[in-house]
Amino acid sequence: MLKLAEKYMEQKIVSENYYGDALHIVAATVLGVDVLVSWNFKHIVNLNRINYLILLI
């Protein structure tokens, strides 16, 4: 999971300043969760980022 979080940051999906957010997204991705609930609208609940993540999968 750590390497995937680093990849998300390298691809500028999540800023390097928000490593915790990257890990949150990676955990949801790896575990295959259907819904990720968050109040973080800047990095996690961001439609542009979600669409980009879908393209990577």
N, C-alpha and C positions, 0 to 999 in steps of 0.2 A: 504494500500500500504506500509505503514511503516513496518508492520510485515513481509511482503513478502521480502522487501529489507533486513531486518535483517536475514531472512532465507537464502537468496542468499549469504550473508556474512558468515553465520555459515557453509554453505556447501562449502565455499571457491570458489564460482563462481566469486565473486568480493571481492577483499581485503577490509578489514575494513577501510583502508586508503582512499578508493574511494566510500564513501557513496553516493555522488552525482551521480556517474555512476550507482550505484545499483538502485537508484530511477529512473533514466532515463530508465533503462531496465525494471523495474517494471511497470512504467507508460505505456510503449509500450505493455507490456504483458497484463495488466489489460484492457487497452483500445482496445486491439485486432488489433493493427495496422499491416498492411501488410508489410510495409517497414519502417525500422529505419535507417535513414541516419546519419552517424557520421564519423568524422575523427579520432576518438579514436580507433586505431588499437590494442592497448594493452588490453583493457577491454571490449569494446563493439563490434567492428568489428573483432572478433577473432573466427575463425571457430571452434576451440575446445570448446570454451565456448558456442557458439551458439548451437552446437550439444548436449552439456550437458543440456542446457536449454530446448531444444526440448524434451529430455527424461523426464524432470520433468513435462511437461504439460500433 
